[in-house]
Amino acid sequence: MREKYWIAVGDIHENAKNLQKIRRISEARGVLVSGDLTNAGGKSTGRMLLDEIRALNPNVYAQIGNMDTREVDRFLEESGGNVHNRIVLLEGDVYLLGLGYSIATPFNTPSEVSDEQLEKWLSPHRDKASRIKHLIFMTHTPPYGTKTDLLNSGANVGSRAVREFIEDVQPEICITGHVHEADSEDHVGGTKVINPGPLSGGGYVWIKYDGVGLDAQLKSVE
């Protein structure tokens, strides 16, 4: 049986060159993109980047981050690869829950929402997600109070709603991004949380399913 694994990346920011350096990306069951494909680009930029990823692996599960416009969100919807605010079956009994956008930043980026809005998106999924044994939660905004939302200044800038959801649901894996300098692994309860940092820095996540459980590892291109 072919090994079951997925590759997760984020914060592409219109620079996807490192995808070609990810070992065995074409053999993965799919590529997960946690957000920020563009730098406030539109549909044409989103299409260019999605085509670049699909040239390496046709199974792409993506959502917008705060630096993507709503036009990119609509394009992902039209392309059939948008996972924001939905639970999708990856394979067998492995599921993915996506949550794009971000909470407010000092930079007035295109797709910011309140933490209350993130909670409104997450709340209807709470019961179903709690019953899923093998769940990957992919959120652009990291959970508050972890290594994955920590600025160099020492401030935590993640989402309290995201953290509360993880505490309640306990997905096996949480993939996040948004805070570039916070590439790291951490745990919220039994949930492993990984921020690979921006793709230009070479970070990505290898998610493996062995039939018993999910595991994820923070890796870097060679």
N, C-alpha and C positions, 0 to 999 in steps of 0.2 A: 504494500500500500504506500502510495506517495505521501511523503511527510506533509503534515498539515501545518502551515505557518502563514502569517500575514506580516507585511511590512507597514509600519506607521511612520509618517513624517509630518512636519508642520512648518509653518512660517517660511514658506517658499519665497515669497516676496519677489516673484518674477525671475528667480534664479534656480532652475531645476537641474543644473549640470551634475550635481552630486548623485542624482538618482542612478546614473549610469555606472557609478562606482559601488553601488550596493550589491553585495554578493547574493547571487541567485534571486534577484528581484523578479525576473521573468517566470520563475518556477513557483512563486508565492501564490496562495489562493486569492490574494487581492492586495491592493495598496490602500491604506487608510490615510486621509489627509485631514488634519485637525483644524485647518483654517489658515487665512492669510496667504492665499495663492498669489495675490497681486499687491501692488502699491496704489490702491485706489483706482485700479484699472477697470475697464468695462468688459462687455461681453467678448469682444475680440481677443483681449488679453487672456481672459478666462479660458476661452476655447483653445488658444495656443498652448497654454500650460496643461490643460486637460489632455489635449492630443499628445503632448510630449510624454505625459505619464502613461497614457494608454498605448503608446508605441512600445513601451517596455512591458506593460501588463494591462490587459484589457479590463480587468475587474477593479474599478476605482470607486471608493466610497469617500465622498468629500463633503465639506461644509464650508461656509464662509467664516472668516474671522473679522475682527474689527476693521482691518485695513481693506477689506473687500467691499465693493458697493452692492446695493440690492440688485443691481443689474446682473452681477455675477451669481447671486443667489437664484435669480430667475433662470439664468442659463443652466446652472447645475440641475435645477428642477426639470427643465426641458430635456436635458441630456440623460436623465434617468439615474444620475449618480448622487443626488442630494440626500444626505442622512440627517440634516438638522431637524431636531424635534421629532424624531421617529425612531422606533425600534425595528431593525431589519435583521432578517436571518442571513447569517454568513454561510453556514454549512452545518448540517447535522443538528446538533443542539447548541451551537455557538451563535450568539446574537451580538449585535452592536447597537448601542444607543448613542446618537449624536446630539451635540449641543454646540451650536456655533455662536457668532457674535462675541461681544465682551462687555463687561461692565465699564463704567465711565473711566476714561483716561484723561491726563492733562493735555492731550494733543488733539482733541475734537476730531477723531477719526470717523470714517463714514458709517460704521455699523456698531455703535455703542448703544447699550440698553441698561436699564436699572437692574440691580440684583433682584428686585421684586419681579421683574419680567422673566428673569431666568427661572425663578421659583414657579411662576405661572406655567412656563413651558414644561418644567420637570414634574410638577405635581401630578398630572394625569397619568404619568408613566410609572409612578412609584409602586403601585400594587403589582402590575405585570412584571416590572423589572425585579421586584423582590422574589418572584417565583422562578426566575430564570437562573439556572445553576451556573451556566457558563456565559457570563456577560462581560463584554468590553464596553466601558463607558468612555466615549471620546468627547472631551469638552475643551473648547478653545481656551476658556478662562480656567486657570487652575484653582484647586480648592484652597481656601484661606488657611494660613497658618502652617504651611508646609515648606519644605525646601524648594518645591516647584513654583512657588509664587514670591520668592524672596529676592528683593532688589539688592544691589551692591551696598546700598545705604543701610540695609538691615530692616527695611520696611516690608511688611507682607501686603500684597496688593491683590490677592485672589478673591474669590467669591465665597461668601458665607453660605449662600444657598446651595452651591455646588458641594461644599463640604458637608452640609447637613444631609444632602441627598446621599452622598457616599456613606456617611455614618449609618443612615437608615437602611439602605439597600445592600451595601457591601458587595458591589460587583467584584469579580476576581481581579480585573485589571482596569485602571484608569489611565488613558493617554491624554496628555494635555500639552500646552504650549504657551504662546502669547508673551511670556516673560523671558526674553532672549537669554539673559544672563543666568537664569535659574535652571539650566540643564542639570538634571539630577533624578535620583530615585528616592522615594519616601513611602511611607505607609499611613493610611488612615484606617485604623482598625486592621482588619484582615485584607484590605484592598491595597495592592501595589500600585503606586502612582508614579508615572514617569513623564518627565518633560525632556525631550531630546534636544531642545534648543533649535535655532533656525537651521534649515537644511544646508545653507551655505557654510555652516560650521562643521558639517559632516555628520551630525547626529541623526540617528534613527532608532526605531524600536523594532525588535524581532519578537513577535508573538507566536508562541508555539502551543499546539493542542495535541496532547498525547492520548486522547480518548478518556482520560480520567480528570484532567484539569488543564487550565490555561496557565502559562507562565510567560513572562515578558522580560526582555533584557535590553538595557541601554547599550547601543553599539555606535561605532563611528567608522566611516569609510576609511579605507587604507590609502 
